[in-house]
Amino acid sequence: MKLFKNGVSRRSLLKSSAAVGAGVVGASSLPRFAIGQEAKIKLGMMLPFSGTYAALGEAINNALVMGVEQNGGKLGGRGVEYVRLDDESDPGKAPQNANKLIKSDNVDFLIGTVHSGVLMGMVKVIRDTGTMTICPNGGAGAATGPLCTPNFFRTSFSNWQPAYPMGDVAADKGAKTAVVMSWKYGAGEEATGGFREAFEARGGKVVKEIMVPFPSVEWQAELTEIASIKPDCVFVFFAGGGAVKFVKDYAAAGLKDSIPLYGSGFLTEGTLAAQGEAAEGLLTSLHYADTLDNPVNKKFRADYENQFGKVADIYGVQGWDTAQLLIQGLDAVQGDMGAKAELISAMEKAELDSPRGLVRISAAHNPIQDFYLREVKNGENVVIDIAAKQLADPARGCKMA
Ligand code: PHB
């Protein structure tokens, strides 16, 4: 576990503000808000900063900090301190890592994470402690389904959401049979399940499901198997470093021109420079596209590129939107973390003017948003259609307390 810490701790600020107050009215009688103004809001950034999802964690972190800086470096009038922890996309370490941020670092908000399995490891801790949490990526359905809880919000998607519209797209293109392939863990299972649900509802048939262990990128035997099955299309969920390699290997195996490769759009997010020619022409669906023609997206992309020297992607968008949700929530309570019910209510009502378009928060605390059909053209994810308008996750099993 790597730990990075910046700035002064909340406790020392609380102590100094209490000491100042003690001479006048006594520390204990200081109004809560006066203390709050002195202390920084502490954000526990539990993200992968190493491994196949490292670039995803970095983009989320970069854009979240950028969003806060663009708000004068403040949330609800208070300065911000970040405590960063590399979760290594390791579900086994997730409860311990989340507990450390909550109980040792005393963070006000937990921000995390990317990997669905790690998210599931965090959820029990979040429910038990009531910690205010925003998930900027991990799509595990249960977090906004049976395990939904008032203190948990997501600014990204459920795994089902971006994959489901692609089942319709494949059917529209005339496909009758499909092979689905992914890593064998929650995100892969739920994404391929979403595709299957829509594709089979349209009379298609998933003839083979291929799952490889996370984060393995050894799939030559599986590509040979796909070539021999000859389905009408292949649908995959891969992301980060693994997505780069899969797209290149699929093309190198000679499959790209004979069997259309579809995916949820993570397949081509933050990866296009490395995938090069192998990605050209791929169709995917996602709640974002590089070329979305709205002023917020244009400014966001220009700012991100100026500041970090890289093109923005969906992970950055989700990080930036996490900052917007924090701003809307904490501004409503003027930075008072003690006003929890009001804070939650403000976050529920938030409308995010996102680079991806309008985002509203569902009753299960998951984004309601448009999903775009995109095609890779000249190294960009170009929007060619809306695959699903203002799509909400079904949130099966969520009963908000
Ligand atoms: C997930 O594990 O939920 C996950 C990871 C990477 C993505 C999307 C979903 O790009």
Residues whose N, C-alpha, C, O or C-beta is under 5 A from the ligand:
A	BS01	PHB	V114 H115 S116 N137 G138 G139 A140 A187 A239 F266
